[in-house]
Amino acid sequence: IYENPRSEIIENNNNNLNLFSILFGHPLDTNFSDTTNNVHNSFILMHMRSGLWFLLFLVLVTYSLLKNYFQNKLFFACFLALIIRAFLDTTIFAGSSFDFIFIYLMLFSIYINNRC
């Protein structure tokens, strides 16, 4: 029977949820699969690593998207492309190599939009 490793990771994550892991995430050395630990989704990975604190980050992302939609279409298009990419890969959030670029662009766009 074919098993999808990503589904196994998500199912094992959900089965191991407790109050602490919901609020603060799982320890970084936690492995939810024997075959792979790559869920190919930055949002799921960020929740696994930081718990509900990730919601604060999502609020900031949503605020930035909405503000840019009305004030700066170029930043809006860039953020939307990055967010869509985040659903397909783990290179945007959760301590990856490229999360600082996304956070810098998001904060810079808020700064620029507040100056105008």
N, C-alpha and C positions, 0 to 999 in steps of 0.2 A: 504494500500500500504506500502510495506517495504521500510524504509529509512535507509541508511547506515550513522551512526553518523559521521564517519570519512569524508565521502564525503560532508556532511553538513558543517563540520568545514572548510574544504578546500574551499568550495564554498563561505561560509560567509567571510572567510579571503580574498579571491579574490575580492568579492564585496565591501569590506571595504578598499581596497587599495587606498591610496592617496600618494602624493609625500613624505610626512613625514614618513608614514609607510613603504614605499618602501625603503627609505634610512636608517631608524632607527628602524624599526619594530613597533609592537604594544605594548602598555603598558602591563605590566605583569599581571594585573588583568582583562584583556580582556577575555571574554568568548564567543566563537563562536558557542556554541551549548547548548541546554537545557539539553541534556542527558549526554554528556561527553565532556571533553576537551583534551582527549588523542588521538593524531593523529597517534600514533604508528610508527612514522618516525622521527628520530632525525634531519634530514636535514630540513624538513618542519618546525619543531618546532624551530630550530635555526634561520631560516629565519623569522619566526613570531616574535621572541624575539629580534633579532639584525639587521634585514634588510639586506641591501647590504654589511654591514661590514662582514657578514658571508662569502662573496666571498674571502676576505683575508685569512680567515681560510681554505677555500677549496684549495686555492693556496698552502698554507703551507702543507696541507695533501697530495696534488698531488706531490709536490716536494719531500716530505719525502718518499712517495711510490716509485717514480721513482728512487730516490737515493738508497733506500734499495733493490730494485729489482736488481740493478747491483752490489751492494757491500755487502749486508747482507740478504741472503734469509730467515733467521729465523725471523728477524724483519719485512720483507716484508710479510711473511705469517701471522704473528700476526696482523699487521695493516690491511691487507686485510680481515681477519676474523672479526676484530672489525668494519670495515666499512660496511661489509655485514650485521652484526648484527645491525648497526645503522639504516639501512633501515627498520628494523622490530620492533624496540623498541625505546623508548625515554630516555634510561638510559645512553647514551654516551655523548651527547652534551647538550648545553643550560642550564647550571647551575644544572645539575643533580648530583647525588651522585658519579658518576664514571668518570666525564669528566676530572678530574685532572690526572687520571691514563693514559688516552689516550694521553693527552697533554704532560705529563712527558715522556712517551715512545717515542713519536714523536720527542720531542726536544733532548732527550738522544740519539736516533739513529742518528740524524743529527750531534750531537757533536762527537759521536764515529766514524762516517763515515768521518768526516772532519779531524780527528786525523790521520787516516790511509793513 
